[in-house]
């Protein structure tokens, strides 16, 4: 079964069409990467998939059309979103933010397990678990955003620009966890400006240009494509 099937997706802001009827399929258990320049429509695509934006077209999640399903109900179906800009609650502690990620769950022992798993994956969060999230560094906030999304035990994780503004060492830490999450069976839809890094871990990928998909293939195919190299890899 496919994790996601996107059919003729459109997103508009007033008269401006940011996403112009794109279609793609994400297989269960894979990392699917969308690359493209700023303003290409990548973030709008993820926000539509998670139900945060109104859109045209159809989104099928694990065989079920979810277009009429609200964002919070999509989380309950196993679709979690780590937004661009992280979206943490700065006045709450790290632990309070993490627990909010599990607000739909009733299995207390499972929640406790996942809390421990998140703190183990990101040791810095354990060190700062009682600290206000707003006082964390940008990299620590990104770790918190990922760990919080995992608290809902997602089957598919939408990740928007996880490396943005981070030092190279922190980017490595984030991507190590992304690979570990995927190895545990979680499907990942990754939007990323760091095309080289994203394509290296992607099973499949697409290039989004001004709201339209211009190229689609495996991560390796796009990594070796001269057009991608010229436009996004500095070759």
C-alpha positions, -999 to +999 in steps of 0.1 A: +000+000+000+011+036-006+015+059+023+003+089+004-011+096-030-014+132-041-036+139-071-036+173-089-029+193-057-034+230-058-029+257-032-038+293-037-033+325-017-060+349-031-052+352-068-018+336-065-015+299-071+014+286-051+010+249-060-003+242-095-018+208-098+010+185-087+008+147-083+031+122-067+030+090-047+049+081-015+054+045-008+051+032+028+085+031+046+104+053+022+119+088+025+104+111-002+121+144-006+108+176-022+136+200-032+133+235-048+141+271-044+124+295-019+089+302-030+086+270-051+056+257-031+073+231-009+059+244+025+025+250+010+024+213-002+033+200+033+007+223+050-019+210+026-011+174+033-014+179+071-047+198+067-033+232+078-042+248+045-072+245+022-064+230-011-078+216-044-072+181-057-072+149-037-050+134-010-052+097-002-036+085+030-031+047+034-059+041+009-084+066+024-093+100+009-087+125+037-097+158+021-126+163+044-106+154+075-094+182+098-057+186+107-061+173+143-079+142+130-051+135+105-027+134+135-050+107+149-047+087+117-009+087+120+001+118+100+024+142+119+039+175+107+071+192+119+065+227+105+090+252+091+100+275+120+094+246+145+062+259+161+072+250+197+055+266+227+083+289+241+067+295+275+063+258+282+091+235+293+107+209+271+087+181+288+054+200+286+060+205+248+068+168+244+037+157+264+015+179+242+027+158+212+009+129+228-024+147+237-045+123+215-031+092+231-046+073+261-018+047+265+002+061+295+029+034+295+034+039+257+036+077+261+062+072+289+082+048+266+081+074+237+092+102+261+122+082+271+129+073+234+129+110+224+152+120+253+176+092+243+176+102+207+183+138+216+204+139+248+204+177+249+166+176+255+171+154+285+196+179+299+171+207+294+138+189+301+127+214+327+138+245+308+115+268+290+115+258+253+119+295+242+153+296+259+167+267+238+191+273+209+177+270+173+191+235+170+177+223+203+143+238+193+145+217+160+153+186+180+123+193+203+100+198+173+110+165+158+107+147+192+073+162+199+060+151+165+072+115+173+051+115+205+020+110+184+036+077+171+032+088+135+032+063+106+041+092+082+061+122+093+061+155+073+094+174+079+098+210+067+133+223+064+148+205+094+183+218+087+174+255+083+198+278+102+216+250+120+253+244+124+267+214+104+271+192+135+235+197+145+223+190+110+242+157+112+224+149+145+190+157+131+196+136+100+209+107+120+176+106+139+156+110+106+174+079+093+167+060+125+130+070+125+128+058+089+146+025+097+119+019+123+093+019+095+081+055+096+074+070+062+090+105+058+081+133+035+110+157+036+111+193+023+146+206+023+167+234+007+199+214+014+194+193-018+227+174-015+219+161+020+183+154+013+188+135-020+215+114-004+190+099+021+159+099-002+145+068-017+125+089-042+124+127-048+109+154-069+120+189-079+094+216-073+097+248-094+073+277-091+045+254-080+050+226-105+070+193-104+098+195-131+116+163-123+108+131-103+128+099-097+149+082-072+172+102-049+202+088-067+188+097-101+182+133-091+215+136-074+233+126-106+210+147-129+230+176-145+200+199-143+197+193-105+235+196-101+236+229-119+205+244-102+208+231-066+241+214-060+265+242-072+280+220-099 
